[in-house]
Amino acid sequence: MKNVIRKVAVPALFSLALLAPAAWAQQSPVPSGAATSSTPAKSHAQRRADSVERRISDLHTQLKITDQQSRQWDAFAQVMRDNAKNTGQAFHERSQKLSSMSAPDAMKSYADLTQTHADNMKKLSSSFSDLYAVLSDEQKQTADTLYRNQKLGHNKGPHNRHKGGKPASSSSAG
């Protein structure tokens, strides 16, 4: 049972961890009089936000999105940004409270993070289905390859493979 939980929870939390810092970058800027100790965190948060934007740009290029597909693409890209923001806020809130949480509270907060990830994946899946419906057959083949975690040219799919060459859990794709 413990191994099953690890196999499901670890990829989910890893996905959340990758997206969390991007949300911090979208928060209000630090006032000019603020302590300089927050500058490295802001730089890290900005790098994570830039990473989300790079991912969006890379997917746009790899899928060869056309002007006719821009409405569905823009909706999908916005869900990616919103998910990063929501995840980042959830991680930030948890990190602020974690040191004073009881064990049951810490477990509940972990469950809340997992639920946030599941909700985000449902939104992403729905918006991707709308985009997928307007893709050409060639674009669909590219998307299928990307989301099966197979190599496409020199790039790997959305997530790297886990130990043993097995694909990442489908719950962590996106």
Residue pairs with C-beta under 8 A, 6 or more apart in sequence:
7 169
8 169
8 171
9 114
11 162
11 168
11 169
11 171
11 172
12 114
12 117
12 118
12 169
12 171
12 172
13 113
13 114
13 117
14 172
15 117
15 159
15 171
15 172
15 174
16 87
16 90
16 91
16 113
16 114
16 116
16 117
17 91
18 51
19 48
19 52
19 83
19 84
19 87
19 88
19 120
20 48
20 84
20 87
20 88
20 90
20 91
20 92
21 44
21 45
21 47
21 48
21 49
21 88
22 45
22 48
22 49
22 51
22 52
22 81
22 84
22 85
22 87
22 88
23 45
23 84
23 85
23 86
23 87
23 88
23 89
23 91
23 92
24 41
24 42
24 45
24 48
24 88
24 92
25 42
25 45
25 46
25 47
25 48
25 49
25 50
25 88
26 49
26 81
26 84
26 85
26 88
27 45
29 42
30 38
30 39
30 42
45 88
48 84
48 88
49 84
52 80
52 81
52 84
55 80
55 158
56 77
56 80
56 81
58 155
59 146
60 73
60 77
62 142
62 146
62 152
62 155
63 135
63 139
63 142
63 143
63 146
64 138
64 139
64 142
65 73
65 139
68 134
69 131
69 134
69 135
72 127
72 130
72 131
72 133
72 134
73 131
75 127
75 130
75 131
76 124
76 127
76 128
76 130
76 131
79 123
79 124
79 127
80 124
80 174
82 123
83 120
83 123
83 124
86 116
86 120
87 116
87 117
87 120
90 112
90 113
90 116
91 113
94 109
94 112
94 113
97 105
97 109
98 106
98 109
101 109
117 171
118 171
121 171
121 174
124 174
125 174
128 174
132 140
132 143
135 143
142 152
145 152
145 157
146 152
146 157
146 158
147 157
147 158
147 173
148 157
148 167
149 156
149 157
149 158
149 159
149 160
149 161
149 167
149 168
149 173
150 157
151 157
157 173
158 173
158 174
159 168
159 172
159 173
160 168
161 167
161 168
162 168
